[in-house]
Amino acid sequence: MGSTTRLSLLILSISFLVTTAIAQTACRAHTFTNNQQYSSCSDLPELNSFLYWTYDSTAGTANIAFRTTGVSPTSNWIAWALNPTGSGMVGAQALVAYQNSSSSSVYAYTSSVTSTSTTLARSSISFRVSNLSATSGTNEMTIFATIRPPSTTVNQVWQVGPLTGGNPGQHSQNSANTKSSGSINFLSGQATAGGATIQRLKQKNTHGVLNAISWGILMPLGAIIARYVKVFPSADPAWFYLHIACQISAYIIGVAGWGTGLKLGSQSVGIVYHVHRNIGIALFCLATLQVFALLLRPNKDHKYRLYWKVYHHGIGYIVIILSIINIYQGFDKVLMPEKKWKRIYSGILIALGAIALVLEAFTWTVVYKKKKTDQQKHGHHANGTNGFANSYA
């Protein structure tokens, strides 16, 4: 089992590197249509928003881009603001954008927020703004501007709300909207958020990546290996060790992802994703049963072997189905990342499904030829899984 241990460690190392890369570079993965480049960027922890900037210390100005995904340009407004006098909405000096109902152009302007019941009416603000514009795309909007911030370190606020009668209406008072504030240091290139929410965003990303890799990729891959690779006589017993390596690695990484989910839940009082949580708990319990399946596996000629196979295969397929459902729950209800991450995962699933279909057809061809050969030689059907007697099945 030494090779299995080494393979498991390799898979764990690759998973860690992928997790770290995705968690740390979400904002940098985006390319603007105008090819604008920025020296700093921050994945803001709420409302699927990102801030990009380049600070000119000589001129005391910053070129910024504020981008929000998961919004409808025709029914939502977005805003990003600096607050020189406080940490919340009142006193914020905002850049606002929404799509004009009478045209396809996106309207961008400034607004000084003087009360919590503001309608974001157009007004001048306390710092200089130039080159103000906005663009829209599929489920996203971006504000561009050159600003002269009141200081290099200042409080920031960002927000998303609905359009009412073609004008900005009151935004929601849910957790994401009330927590969308923090501070930014234009000089150092660092942004923080109140209540350590940036750290929580990284934990959410880590939770998502760990679970997508473990339950969503390694677990189905291990099942494919067990079902199809063993039909090759030369792959015996390597297929068994590969299957075990995939499933054990998936379980270890999955438990780590499950643990981060529990921690996130304990830190988010009043925020409960019931379906996602309940499926996650069920997955952990069923996957733990699968670990016991390895320890309790009877010999091939044991009278309980058939019952063990029904138990092992049945729970395995249930785990895979629930895993995929829960990953999409995470995409659509919890993380709500850029659409490309959901498309990438969907592409991986389609690829695994296509491979399984091809191997399924090949397996039945091999089994048929094997049975036909055995009938000609011995006059009876060969015993064993998929036509092969295999002590590892």
C-alpha positions as CSV (number, residue, x, y, z in Angstrom):
1,M,0.0,0.0,0.0
2,G,3.1,2.3,-0.1
3,S,2.2,3.4,-3.7
4,T,-1.3,4.2,-2.5
5,T,0.0,6.4,0.3
6,R,2.3,8.2,-2.1
7,L,-0.5,8.8,-4.6
8,S,-2.8,10.0,-1.9
9,L,-0.2,12.5,-0.8
10,L,0.4,13.7,-4.4
11,I,-3.4,14.2,-4.8
12,L,-3.6,16.1,-1.5
13,S,-0.7,18.3,-2.5
14,I,-2.2,19.2,-5.9
15,S,-5.5,19.9,-4.3
16,F,-3.9,22.3,-1.8
17,L,-2.1,24.2,-4.5
18,V,-5.3,24.5,-6.6
19,T,-7.2,25.6,-3.5
20,T,-4.6,28.3,-2.7
21,A,-4.4,29.5,-6.3
22,I,-8.2,29.9,-6.7
23,A,-8.8,31.4,-3.3
24,Q,-6.1,34.0,-3.8
25,T,-6.5,35.1,-7.4
26,A,-10.2,35.3,-8.1
27,C,-10.1,39.1,-8.9
28,R,-6.9,38.8,-11.0
29,A,-8.5,36.1,-13.2
30,H,-10.7,38.7,-14.8
31,T,-9.8,40.5,-18.0
32,F,-11.5,43.7,-18.8
33,T,-12.8,44.2,-22.3
34,N,-10.9,47.5,-22.7
35,N,-7.7,45.6,-21.6
36,Q,-7.2,48.0,-18.7
37,Q,-4.6,46.8,-16.2
38,Y,-4.5,47.5,-12.4
39,S,-1.7,47.0,-10.0
40,S,-3.9,46.0,-7.1
41,C,-7.3,44.2,-6.7
42,S,-9.4,42.9,-3.9
43,D,-12.2,40.2,-3.8
44,L,-14.7,42.1,-1.7
45,P,-16.3,39.7,0.8
46,E,-20.0,40.5,0.1
47,L,-22.3,41.0,-2.9
48,N,-20.1,39.3,-5.5
49,S,-18.0,42.4,-5.9
50,F,-14.4,43.2,-6.8
51,L,-12.3,46.4,-6.6
52,Y,-9.3,47.1,-8.8
53,W,-7.0,50.1,-8.6
54,T,-3.7,51.7,-9.5
55,Y,-2.5,54.5,-7.2
56,D,-0.3,57.3,-8.4
57,S,1.4,58.5,-5.2
58,T,2.9,61.6,-7.0
59,A,-0.4,62.9,-8.2
60,G,-2.4,61.5,-5.3
61,T,-4.9,59.9,-7.7
62,A,-6.2,56.4,-8.2
63,N,-7.6,54.7,-11.3
64,I,-10.3,52.4,-10.0
65,A,-12.8,49.8,-11.3
66,F,-15.6,48.5,-9.2
67,R,-17.2,45.3,-10.6
68,T,-20.2,43.4,-9.5
69,T,-21.4,40.0,-10.8
70,G,-24.7,38.2,-10.4
71,V,-26.8,41.4,-11.1
72,S,-29.2,42.3,-13.9
73,P,-28.1,45.7,-15.5
74,T,-31.8,46.4,-16.4
75,S,-33.2,45.9,-12.9
76,N,-30.3,46.6,-10.5
77,W,-28.0,49.5,-9.5
78,I,-24.5,49.2,-8.1
79,A,-22.5,51.7,-6.0
80,W,-19.1,52.0,-4.5
81,A,-18.2,54.8,-2.1
82,L,-15.5,56.2,0.2
83,N,-16.6,57.6,3.6
84,P,-14.1,60.1,5.0
85,T,-16.1,60.7,8.1
86,G,-17.5,57.3,9.2
87,S,-17.6,53.6,8.5
88,G,-21.2,53.2,7.2
89,M,-23.5,54.6,4.6
90,V,-24.2,58.1,6.1
91,G,-21.4,60.4,4.9
92,A,-20.4,58.1,2.0
93,Q,-19.3,59.7,-1.2
94,A,-20.6,57.3,-3.8
95,L,-20.1,56.4,-7.5
96,V,-23.4,55.0,-8.8
97,A,-24.3,53.1,-12.0
98,Y,-27.4,51.6,-13.6
99,Q,-28.7,51.0,-17.1
100,N,-30.9,53.7,-18.5
101,S,-34.4,52.3,-19.1
102,S,-34.8,54.2,-22.4
103,S,-31.5,53.0,-23.9
104,S,-28.9,50.3,-23.5
105,S,-26.3,52.7,-22.2
106,V,-25.2,52.6,-18.5
107,Y,-25.6,55.8,-16.6
108,A,-22.8,56.6,-14.1
109,Y,-22.8,59.6,-11.7
110,T,-21.8,60.7,-8.1
111,S,-24.0,60.9,-5.1
112,S,-23.4,62.2,-1.5
113,V,-25.2,60.0,1.0
114,T,-26.7,62.1,3.8
115,S,-29.2,59.6,5.3
116,T,-30.0,55.9,5.4
117,S,-33.2,56.5,3.4
118,T,-31.3,57.9,0.5
119,T,-32.5,57.4,-3.1
120,L,-28.9,58.1,-4.4
121,A,-29.9,61.3,-6.1
122,R,-27.2,62.9,-8.3
123,S,-25.0,65.4,-6.4
124,S,-21.4,66.5,-6.1
125,I,-19.1,64.7,-3.7
126,S,-16.2,65.8,-1.4
127,F,-13.3,64.5,-3.5
128,R,-12.4,64.9,-7.2
129,V,-13.7,62.4,-9.8
130,S,-12.9,62.3,-13.5
131,N,-13.2,59.8,-16.3
132,L,-16.4,58.4,-14.7
133,S,-18.1,55.7,-16.8
134,A,-19.7,52.4,-16.5
135,T,-20.3,49.3,-18.6
136,S,-22.6,46.3,-18.4
137,G,-22.3,42.7,-19.5
138,T,-24.0,39.4,-18.9
139,N,-25.2,39.6,-15.3
140,E,-22.5,42.1,-14.3
141,M,-21.8,45.9,-14.2
142,T,-18.5,47.8,-13.8
143,I,-17.8,51.4,-12.8
144,F,-14.6,53.1,-14.0
145,A,-13.2,56.3,-12.6
146,T,-10.1,58.3,-11.7
147,I,-10.4,59.7,-8.2
148,R,-8.4,61.7,-5.7
149,P,-9.1,60.0,-2.4
150,P,-9.2,62.2,0.7
151,S,-6.4,60.0,2.2
152,T,-4.4,56.9,1.3
153,T,-6.3,54.9,3.9
154,V,-10.1,55.5,4.0
155,N,-13.3,53.6,4.7
156,Q,-15.2,52.1,1.8
157,V,-18.7,51.0,1.3
158,W,-20.3,49.1,-1.7
159,Q,-23.9,48.2,-2.4
160,V,-26.4,46.6,-4.8
161,G,-30.1,47.4,-5.0
162,P,-33.1,47.2,-7.2
163,L,-34.4,49.8,-9.7
164,T,-37.8,51.2,-8.9
165,G,-39.5,53.1,-11.7
166,G,-36.2,53.3,-13.6
167,N,-34.4,54.9,-10.6
168,P,-32.4,53.4,-7.7
169,G,-34.6,52.0,-4.9
170,Q,-33.9,51.0,-1.4
171,H,-31.4,48.1,-1.1
172,S,-32.2,44.9,0.9
173,Q,-31.3,44.8,4.6
174,N,-30.0,41.2,4.5
175,S,-26.7,40.1,5.9
176,A,-24.7,40.7,2.7
177,N,-25.9,44.3,2.3
178,T,-25.4,45.3,5.9
179,K,-21.8,43.9,5.9
180,S,-20.6,45.5,2.7
181,S,-18.1,47.9,4.2
182,G,-14.5,48.0,5.2
183,S,-11.4,50.1,4.5
184,I,-8.8,50.4,1.7
185,N,-5.2,51.5,1.7
186,F,-4.5,52.8,-1.8
187,L,-0.8,53.0,-1.2
188,S,-0.1,49.5,0.2
189,G,-2.7,47.8,-2.1
190,Q,-4.5,46.3,0.8
191,A,-8.3,46.2,1.6
192,T,-9.9,45.0,4.7
193,A,-13.5,44.5,5.8
194,G,-15.2,44.8,9.2
195,G,-15.6,41.6,11.2
196,A,-12.8,39.8,9.4
197,T,-15.2,39.2,6.5
198,I,-12.3,39.0,3.9
199,Q,-10.9,36.1,5.8
200,R,-14.4,34.6,5.8
201,L,-14.5,35.0,2.1
202,K,-11.3,33.0,1.7
203,Q,-12.7,30.3,4.0
204,K,-15.8,30.1,1.8
205,N,-13.7,29.8,-1.3
206,T,-11.5,27.1,0.4
207,H,-14.6,25.3,1.5
208,G,-16.0,25.3,-2.1
209,V,-12.8,24.2,-3.8
210,L,-12.1,21.4,-1.3
211,N,-15.6,20.0,-1.7
212,A,-15.6,20.3,-5.5
213,I,-12.3,18.5,-5.8
214,S,-13.2,15.7,-3.3
215,W,-16.8,14.9,-3.6
216,G,-17.3,16.3,-7.1
217,I,-14.2,15.0,-9.0
218,L,-12.2,12.5,-7.1
219,M,-15.2,10.4,-5.9
220,P,-16.7,9.9,-9.4
221,L,-13.2,9.3,-10.8
222,G,-12.6,6.5,-8.2
223,A,-15.9,4.9,-9.2
224,I,-15.0,5.0,-12.9
225,I,-11.7,3.3,-12.1
226,A,-13.4,0.6,-10.1
227,R,-16.0,-0.1,-12.7
228,Y,-14.0,0.1,-15.9
229,V,-10.2,-0.2,-15.5
230,K,-10.5,-3.7,-13.9
231,V,-11.6,-5.2,-17.2
232,F,-8.0,-4.9,-18.3
233,P,-6.1,-8.0,-17.0
234,S,-2.9,-6.0,-17.0
235,A,-4.4,-3.4,-14.6
236,D,-4.9,-6.0,-11.9
237,P,-4.4,-5.2,-9.0
238,A,-3.3,-1.6,-9.8
239,W,-6.9,-0.6,-10.5
240,F,-7.8,-1.6,-6.9
241,Y,-5.1,0.6,-5.4
242,L,-6.0,3.5,-7.6
243,H,-9.6,3.2,-6.6
244,I,-8.7,3.2,-2.9
245,A,-6.3,6.1,-3.4
246,C,-9.0,8.2,-5.1
247,Q,-11.7,7.4,-2.5
248,I,-9.5,7.9,0.6
249,S,-8.1,11.1,-0.8
250,A,-11.7,12.3,-1.6
251,Y,-12.7,11.4,1.9
252,I,-9.8,13.2,3.6
253,I,-10.2,16.3,1.5
254,G,-14.0,16.2,1.8
255,V,-13.8,16.0,5.6
256,A,-11.5,19.1,5.5
257,G,-14.1,20.9,3.4
258,W,-16.9,19.7,5.6
259,G,-15.0,21.0,8.7
260,T,-14.5,24.5,7.1
261,G,-18.3,24.5,6.4
262,L,-19.0,23.8,10.1
263,K,-16.7,26.6,11.1
264,L,-18.3,29.0,8.6
265,G,-21.7,28.1,10.0
266,S,-20.7,28.8,13.5
267,Q,-19.3,32.2,12.5
268,S,-22.5,33.1,10.6
269,V,-25.2,33.4,13.2
270,G,-28.6,33.6,11.7
271,I,-27.5,32.6,8.2
272,V,-28.4,29.0,7.4
273,Y,-28.4,27.4,4.0
274,H,-30.6,24.5,5.0
275,V,-30.5,22.3,1.9
276,H,-26.8,22.7,1.5
277,R,-26.1,22.0,5.1
278,N,-28.4,19.0,5.4
279,I,-27.0,17.4,2.2
280,G,-23.4,18.0,3.5
281,I,-24.2,16.2,6.8
282,A,-25.7,13.3,4.9
283,L,-22.6,13.1,2.7
284,F,-20.3,13.0,5.6
285,C,-22.3,10.2,7.3
286,L,-22.6,8.1,4.1
287,A,-18.9,8.6,3.1
288,T,-17.9,7.4,6.6
289,L,-19.9,4.3,6.0
290,Q,-18.0,3.8,2.8
291,V,-14.7,3.9,4.8
292,F,-16.1,1.1,6.9
293,A,-17.0,-0.8,3.7
294,L,-13.2,-1.1,3.1
295,L,-12.6,-2.4,6.6
296,L,-15.5,-4.9,6.5
297,R,-15.0,-6.2,3.0
298,P,-15.6,-10.0,3.1
299,N,-13.7,-12.5,0.9
300,K,-15.1,-13.0,-2.6
301,D,-16.5,-16.5,-1.8
302,H,-18.1,-15.4,1.5
303,K,-21.9,-15.8,1.8
304,Y,-22.3,-12.1,2.7
305,R,-20.2,-10.8,-0.3
306,L,-23.3,-10.1,-2.4
307,Y,-24.9,-8.0,0.4
308,W,-21.7,-6.1,0.9
309,K,-21.5,-5.3,-2.8
310,V,-25.1,-4.0,-2.8
311,Y,-24.3,-1.9,0.3
312,H,-21.0,-0.6,-1.1
313,H,-22.2,0.2,-4.6
314,G,-25.5,1.6,-3.5
315,I,-24.0,4.0,-1.0
316,G,-21.3,4.9,-3.4
317,Y,-23.7,6.0,-6.2
318,I,-25.9,7.9,-3.7
319,V,-22.8,9.8,-2.4
320,I,-21.8,10.8,-6.0
321,I,-25.3,12.0,-6.9
322,L,-25.7,14.0,-3.6
323,S,-22.2,15.4,-4.0
324,I,-23.0,16.8,-7.5
325,I,-26.4,18.3,-6.3
326,N,-24.7,19.9,-3.3
327,I,-21.9,21.4,-5.3
328,Y,-24.4,23.1,-7.6
329,Q,-26.2,24.3,-4.4
330,G,-23.0,25.9,-3.4
331,F,-22.5,27.6,-6.8
332,D,-26.1,28.9,-6.9
333,K,-27.0,29.6,-3.3
334,V,-23.9,30.1,-1.2
335,L,-20.7,31.2,-3.0
336,M,-22.3,32.5,-6.2
337,P,-18.9,32.9,-7.9
338,E,-18.3,34.0,-11.5
339,K,-20.2,31.9,-14.0
340,K,-17.0,30.5,-15.5
341,W,-16.3,28.4,-12.4
342,K,-19.6,26.7,-12.7
343,R,-19.0,26.2,-16.4
344,I,-15.6,24.7,-15.7
345,Y,-17.0,22.2,-13.2
346,S,-19.8,21.4,-15.5
347,G,-17.2,20.7,-18.3
348,I,-15.3,18.4,-16.0
349,L,-18.5,16.5,-15.2
350,I,-19.4,16.2,-18.9
351,A,-15.9,14.9,-19.7
352,L,-16.1,12.3,-16.9
353,G,-19.5,11.3,-18.2
354,A,-18.3,11.0,-21.8
355,I,-15.3,8.9,-20.6
356,A,-17.7,6.6,-18.6
357,L,-20.0,6.1,-21.6
358,V,-17.1,5.2,-23.9
359,L,-15.7,2.8,-21.3
360,E,-19.1,1.3,-20.7
361,A,-19.5,0.4,-24.3
362,F,-15.9,-1.0,-24.3
363,T,-16.5,-3.0,-21.2
364,W,-19.6,-4.7,-22.6
365,T,-17.7,-5.5,-25.7
366,V,-14.9,-7.1,-23.7
367,V,-17.3,-9.0,-21.5
368,Y,-19.3,-10.3,-24.5
369,K,-16.1,-11.5,-26.3
370,K,-14.8,-13.1,-23.1
371,K,-18.0,-15.0,-22.5
372,K,-18.2,-16.1,-26.1
373,T,-14.6,-17.4,-25.9
374,D,-15.3,-19.2,-22.6
375,Q,-18.4,-20.8,-24.1
376,Q,-16.4,-22.1,-27.0
377,K,-13.7,-23.4,-24.7
378,H,-15.6,-24.7,-21.7
379,G,-19.2,-24.7,-22.7
380,H,-20.3,-22.4,-19.8
381,H,-20.2,-18.8,-18.8
382,A,-17.1,-17.4,-17.0
383,N,-17.7,-16.3,-13.5
384,G,-16.5,-13.0,-11.9
385,T,-17.2,-9.4,-12.2
386,N,-17.5,-8.1,-15.8
387,G,-16.5,-11.6,-17.0
388,F,-13.2,-11.8,-15.0
389,A,-12.5,-13.7,-11.8
390,N,-10.9,-11.0,-9.7
391,S,-10.1,-11.3,-6.0
392,Y,-10.1,-7.5,-5.6
393,A,-13.7,-6.9,-6.8
